[in-house]
Amino acid sequence: MTWTPRRRVLLVGLLALLAGPLLPAVGKWLAGTTWTWGQQFCDLPVPGLTTVCGNVRPGAFVLPLVAVLAVTLAVLVALWFGAVWCLRPVRDLAGPIGHLGPQNLGHRIRPRGRDELARLARAIDEMMERVSAGYEGQRRFAANASHELRTPLAVQRTLIEVGMARALTGEQLELLTSQLLETNERNERLIEGLLALSESDQGLRSRIPQRLDTIVEAVLAGYQDRAREAAVTIDTHLVPRIVVGERVLLERLVSNLVENGIKYNRRGGSLTVAVSGTPALSVVNTGQPVPAEAVAGLFEPFRRLARDRTSHGGGAGLGLAIARSITQAHDGIIAARPAEHGGLRVDVQLPNTI
């Protein structure tokens, strides 16, 4: 039989319960076993009576008190060892937990049994899975961010070195300047995206009722020219919808989804934006087919489809990552799936207002 923590506690508690009523009786019995303590005396003989002798026991209450204290001390010592025995599984569990750290996030306790400590150990293993995934995501994010920053800086340095190596004609100088400006703008977009991602990860500073349909309408007005340049038609289906949150972040959420829907679309394609009850917001474009297994990875920072990694599409690969962070800050859920006729469908669910 396995001595689980519950069985250990029940056994020690039962022994303590049985020892409680026995404590006074044992003390009284111990006190009554000694009858010769003290100075002996005898009464003077009286004619016709028997001589009576006895013992003088000064402070007769001391002996029972000492006996009770001795028994109490013995019981306390027994209970202490019982408590140590009960807590031994906790001590055995504390060792592996104490060795967990950034260097061995893959270590797992993997307990056996179904007792309380086994459930606790399994919960710790599940927590470590989430911590390990988050830590790995942060490490990957830092590596990708450094790579994304290093690439345009290297391009800038090359262009500057080319310009300094020889005299340039007016046309060459203009081309060099435009390339430097384009590279600098890409750096600005990347830094702006990183700042937006950091701000959205910090949560909401205020929660104010907002008209989501009004926000979408205002954002779409700013993308009409870009959509015409890309030959993309924007269709809207907007119904009044109130959500609680920050207007600036909600505008950024809609803007990122609309910008991605136009950027990764085809000429002559369409972008459908809808606001309703469930989902609160949906954005569907008619771009190239997206593999179902690649959809989940699109929400990771700097994650792009294989065909978009070389061109970058003018972006830093942070659009959907920022959209996910903003949605989570509003206690919502964002999900994506391949659209029926190519492209991507993104649905955003936000809590209903009371």
C-alpha positions as CSV (number, residue, x, y, z in Angstrom):
1,M,0.0,0.0,0.0
2,T,1.3,3.4,-0.9
3,W,1.4,5.9,1.9
4,T,-0.1,9.0,0.2
5,P,-0.1,12.3,2.0
6,R,-3.8,12.0,2.8
7,R,-3.3,8.5,4.4
8,R,-0.3,9.8,6.4
9,V,-2.3,12.8,7.8
10,L,-5.3,10.6,8.6
11,L,-3.1,8.1,10.5
12,V,-1.3,10.7,12.5
13,G,-4.5,12.5,13.3
14,L,-6.2,9.3,14.4
15,L,-3.2,8.6,16.8
16,A,-3.4,12.1,18.1
17,L,-7.1,11.8,18.7
18,L,-6.6,8.5,20.6
19,A,-3.8,10.0,22.7
20,G,-5.9,12.9,23.9
21,P,-8.2,11.1,26.3
22,L,-5.4,8.8,27.4
23,L,-3.1,11.7,28.5
24,P,-4.8,12.5,31.9
25,A,-5.3,8.8,32.7
26,V,-1.7,7.9,32.0
27,G,-0.5,10.8,34.1
28,K,-2.7,9.8,37.0
29,W,-1.5,6.2,36.7
30,L,2.1,7.3,36.7
31,A,1.5,9.6,39.7
32,G,-0.1,6.8,41.6
33,T,2.7,4.2,41.2
34,T,4.9,5.8,43.8
35,W,3.9,5.6,47.5
36,T,7.1,5.7,49.4
37,W,8.2,9.2,48.7
38,G,8.6,11.4,51.7
39,Q,9.4,10.9,55.4
40,Q,7.7,8.0,57.2
41,F,5.8,8.7,60.4
42,C,3.8,6.6,62.9
43,D,1.1,7.7,65.3
44,L,1.7,7.3,69.0
45,P,0.2,4.0,70.3
46,V,-3.2,4.4,71.9
47,P,-4.6,1.7,74.2
48,G,-6.9,-0.5,72.3
49,L,-6.0,0.9,68.8
50,T,-3.6,-0.3,66.1
51,T,-0.5,1.8,65.3
52,V,-0.9,3.7,62.0
53,C,2.1,4.5,59.9
54,G,2.3,6.6,56.7
55,N,4.5,8.7,54.5
56,V,4.6,12.5,54.5
57,R,4.5,13.7,50.9
58,P,5.0,17.4,50.9
59,G,3.6,19.1,47.7
60,A,1.6,16.0,46.7
61,F,0.4,17.8,43.5
62,V,3.9,17.9,42.0
63,L,4.2,14.3,41.1
64,P,1.0,14.1,38.9
65,L,2.0,17.4,37.2
66,V,5.4,16.0,36.4
67,A,3.9,12.8,35.0
68,V,1.4,14.7,32.8
69,L,4.2,17.0,31.5
70,A,6.3,13.9,30.7
71,V,3.5,12.3,28.8
72,T,2.7,15.5,27.0
73,L,6.3,15.9,25.9
74,A,6.3,12.4,24.6
75,V,3.1,13.0,22.7
76,L,4.5,16.2,21.2
77,V,7.7,14.5,20.1
78,A,5.7,11.7,18.5
79,L,3.5,14.3,16.7
80,W,6.6,16.1,15.5
81,F,8.0,12.9,14.0
82,G,4.5,12.2,12.6
83,A,4.4,15.7,10.9
84,V,7.8,15.1,9.4
85,W,6.7,11.8,8.1
86,C,3.5,13.4,6.6
87,L,5.5,16.2,4.9
88,R,8.2,13.9,3.5
89,P,6.4,13.7,0.1
90,V,6.4,17.5,0.0
91,R,10.1,17.6,0.7
92,D,10.7,15.0,-2.0
93,L,8.8,17.2,-4.4
94,A,10.6,20.4,-3.4
95,G,13.9,19.1,-4.6
96,P,13.0,18.7,-8.3
97,I,11.1,22.0,-8.3
98,G,14.1,23.8,-6.8
99,H,16.3,22.7,-9.7
100,L,14.0,24.2,-12.3
101,G,15.5,27.3,-14.1
102,P,16.2,28.9,-17.4
103,Q,18.9,26.4,-18.2
104,N,16.7,23.3,-17.8
105,L,13.2,24.4,-18.7
106,G,12.7,21.0,-20.4
107,H,13.0,19.2,-17.0
108,R,9.7,17.6,-15.9
109,I,8.7,16.0,-12.6
110,R,6.4,13.3,-14.2
111,P,4.8,12.1,-11.0
112,R,3.1,8.8,-10.4
113,G,-0.2,8.2,-8.7
114,R,-3.3,10.2,-8.3
115,D,-2.9,11.8,-4.9
116,E,-2.9,15.5,-4.2
117,L,0.8,16.0,-4.6
118,A,0.8,14.1,-7.9
119,R,-1.9,16.4,-9.2
120,L,0.2,19.4,-8.0
121,A,3.3,18.0,-9.7
122,R,1.4,17.5,-12.9
123,A,0.1,21.1,-12.7
124,I,3.7,22.3,-12.3
125,D,4.7,20.3,-15.3
126,E,1.9,21.9,-17.4
127,M,2.9,25.3,-16.1
128,M,6.5,24.7,-17.1
129,E,5.3,23.7,-20.6
130,R,3.7,27.1,-20.9
131,V,6.7,28.9,-19.4
132,S,9.1,27.0,-21.7
133,A,6.9,27.9,-24.8
134,G,6.9,31.6,-23.7
135,Y,10.6,31.6,-23.1
136,E,11.3,30.0,-26.4
137,G,9.1,32.5,-28.1
138,Q,10.9,35.4,-26.5
139,R,14.3,34.0,-27.5
140,R,13.1,33.5,-31.0
141,F,11.6,37.0,-31.1
142,A,14.9,38.5,-30.0
143,A,16.9,36.5,-32.6
144,N,14.4,37.5,-35.3
145,A,14.4,41.1,-34.3
146,S,18.2,41.4,-34.3
147,H,18.2,39.7,-37.8
148,E,15.5,42.1,-39.1
149,L,17.4,45.1,-37.8
150,R,20.8,43.9,-39.0
151,T,19.7,43.3,-42.6
152,P,18.7,46.9,-43.5
153,L,21.6,48.3,-41.5
154,A,24.0,46.2,-43.6
155,V,22.2,47.4,-46.8
156,Q,22.6,51.0,-45.6
157,R,26.3,50.5,-44.9
158,T,26.9,48.9,-48.3
159,L,25.1,51.8,-50.1
160,I,27.1,54.4,-48.2
161,E,30.4,52.6,-49.0
162,V,29.5,52.5,-52.7
163,G,28.7,56.2,-52.7
164,M,32.0,57.0,-51.0
165,A,34.1,54.8,-53.2
166,R,33.6,56.7,-56.4
167,A,32.1,59.8,-57.8
168,L,28.4,59.3,-58.8
169,T,26.5,60.9,-61.5
170,G,23.3,62.7,-60.8
171,E,21.2,59.7,-61.7
172,Q,23.3,57.3,-59.7
173,L,23.1,59.7,-56.7
174,E,19.3,59.9,-57.0
175,L,19.1,56.1,-57.1
176,L,21.4,55.7,-54.1
177,T,19.4,58.3,-52.1
178,S,16.1,56.6,-52.9
179,Q,17.4,53.2,-51.8
180,L,18.8,54.7,-48.6
181,L,15.4,56.3,-47.9
182,E,13.6,53.1,-48.6
183,T,15.8,51.2,-46.2
184,N,15.5,53.8,-43.6
185,E,11.7,53.7,-43.9
186,R,11.8,50.0,-43.4
187,N,13.7,50.5,-40.2
188,E,11.2,53.0,-39.0
189,R,8.3,50.6,-39.7
190,L,10.1,47.8,-37.9
191,I,10.8,50.0,-34.8
192,E,7.3,51.3,-34.9
193,G,5.9,47.8,-35.0
194,L,8.1,46.7,-32.1
195,L,6.9,49.6,-30.0
196,A,3.3,48.9,-30.9
197,L,3.7,45.3,-29.9
198,S,5.3,46.2,-26.6
199,E,2.5,48.7,-25.8
200,S,-0.2,46.2,-26.6
201,D,1.5,43.6,-24.5
202,Q,1.2,45.9,-21.5
203,G,-2.6,45.8,-21.6
204,L,-5.2,48.5,-21.6
205,R,-4.8,51.8,-19.8
206,S,-8.5,52.6,-20.1
207,R,-11.7,50.8,-21.0
208,I,-14.2,53.0,-22.7
209,P,-17.2,51.9,-24.8
210,Q,-16.4,52.3,-28.5
211,R,-18.3,51.9,-31.8
212,L,-16.4,49.3,-33.6
213,D,-18.3,49.9,-36.9
214,T,-17.4,53.6,-36.7
215,I,-13.7,52.8,-36.1
216,V,-13.7,50.4,-39.1
217,E,-15.3,53.0,-41.3
218,A,-12.7,55.6,-40.4
219,V,-9.8,53.3,-40.9
220,L,-11.1,52.1,-44.3
221,A,-11.4,55.7,-45.5
222,G,-7.6,56.1,-45.1
223,Y,-6.9,53.0,-47.2
224,Q,-9.1,53.8,-50.3
225,D,-6.2,55.3,-52.3
226,R,-3.9,52.3,-51.4
227,A,-6.6,49.9,-52.4
228,R,-7.1,51.6,-55.8
229,E,-3.3,51.5,-56.4
230,A,-3.3,47.8,-55.7
231,A,-6.5,47.3,-57.8
232,V,-8.3,45.8,-54.8
233,T,-12.0,46.4,-54.2
234,I,-13.1,46.9,-50.6
235,D,-16.5,45.6,-49.6
236,T,-18.1,46.4,-46.2
237,H,-20.9,44.9,-44.2
238,L,-21.0,47.0,-41.0
239,V,-23.7,46.9,-38.3
240,P,-23.5,48.9,-35.0
241,R,-21.3,47.1,-32.5
242,I,-20.1,48.5,-29.2
243,V,-17.0,47.2,-27.6
244,V,-15.0,48.3,-24.5
245,G,-11.4,49.2,-25.0
246,E,-8.9,51.8,-26.2
247,R,-9.7,53.5,-29.5
248,V,-6.1,53.9,-30.5
249,L,-5.4,50.1,-30.1
250,L,-8.7,49.2,-31.9
251,E,-7.7,51.4,-34.8
252,R,-4.3,49.7,-35.0
253,L,-6.0,46.3,-34.9
254,V,-8.3,47.1,-37.8
255,S,-5.5,48.9,-39.7
256,N,-3.1,46.0,-39.5
257,L,-5.8,43.5,-40.7
258,V,-6.8,45.8,-43.6
259,E,-3.2,46.6,-44.6
260,N,-2.4,42.9,-44.7
261,G,-5.5,42.2,-46.6
262,I,-4.5,44.7,-49.3
263,K,-0.8,43.9,-49.3
264,Y,-1.1,40.2,-49.7
265,N,-3.9,40.3,-52.2
266,R,-3.9,40.0,-56.0
267,R,-4.6,42.7,-58.6
268,G,-8.3,42.7,-59.3
269,G,-9.0,41.0,-56.0
270,S,-11.3,42.0,-53.2
271,L,-11.2,42.7,-49.5
272,T,-14.3,42.1,-47.4
273,V,-14.6,43.7,-44.0
274,A,-17.6,43.0,-41.8
275,V,-18.6,44.1,-38.3
276,S,-21.3,42.1,-36.5
277,G,-22.1,40.3,-33.3
278,T,-20.1,37.1,-33.6
279,P,-17.4,37.5,-34.8
280,A,-17.1,41.2,-33.9
281,L,-14.8,41.8,-36.9
282,S,-13.9,39.7,-39.9
283,V,-11.5,40.5,-42.7
284,V,-11.3,38.3,-45.8
285,N,-9.1,38.8,-48.9
286,T,-8.7,37.0,-52.2
287,G,-4.9,36.5,-52.2
288,Q,-2.8,33.5,-53.0
289,P,-3.9,30.2,-51.3
290,V,-2.6,29.8,-47.8
291,P,-1.6,26.3,-46.5
292,A,-3.7,25.4,-43.5
293,E,-0.7,24.2,-41.6
294,A,1.0,27.6,-42.0
295,V,-1.9,29.7,-40.7
296,A,-1.2,29.4,-36.9
297,G,2.4,30.5,-37.5
298,L,1.4,33.8,-39.1
299,F,0.6,35.2,-35.7
300,E,4.2,34.8,-34.6
301,P,6.4,37.9,-34.8
302,F,8.4,38.1,-38.0
303,R,6.7,35.0,-39.4
304,R,5.9,35.1,-43.1
305,L,5.0,32.6,-45.7
306,A,7.9,31.2,-47.7
307,R,7.1,33.2,-50.8
308,D,7.0,36.5,-48.8
309,R,10.3,36.1,-47.0
310,T,12.4,37.6,-49.7
311,S,10.2,40.5,-50.8
312,H,8.8,41.3,-47.2
313,G,5.9,43.0,-49.0
314,G,7.1,46.3,-47.5
315,G,6.4,45.1,-43.9
316,A,8.2,43.8,-40.9
317,G,6.2,40.7,-40.3
318,L,4.6,42.1,-37.2
319,G,1.1,42.9,-38.4
320,L,-0.8,39.8,-37.2
321,A,1.4,39.5,-34.1
322,I,0.3,43.0,-33.1
323,A,-3.3,42.2,-34.0
324,R,-3.2,39.2,-31.7
325,S,-1.7,41.1,-28.8
326,I,-4.3,43.9,-29.1
327,T,-7.1,41.3,-29.3
328,Q,-5.8,39.6,-26.2
329,A,-5.5,42.9,-24.4
330,H,-9.3,43.4,-25.0
331,D,-10.0,39.9,-23.6
332,G,-10.8,38.7,-27.2
333,I,-9.8,35.8,-29.5
334,I,-8.4,36.2,-33.0
335,A,-8.3,33.3,-35.4
336,A,-7.5,32.8,-39.0
337,R,-8.2,30.1,-41.7
338,P,-7.7,29.8,-45.4
339,A,-10.5,31.5,-47.4
340,E,-12.7,29.5,-49.7
341,H,-11.3,31.0,-52.9
342,G,-7.8,31.7,-51.9
343,G,-6.4,34.2,-49.4
344,L,-7.0,34.4,-45.7
345,R,-10.0,35.0,-43.4
346,V,-9.3,36.5,-40.0
347,D,-12.0,36.6,-37.4
348,V,-11.9,38.7,-34.2
349,Q,-14.2,37.9,-31.3
350,L,-14.6,40.5,-28.6
351,P,-16.7,40.4,-25.4
352,N,-20.2,41.7,-25.5
353,T,-20.8,44.9,-23.5
354,I,-23.2,44.7,-20.6
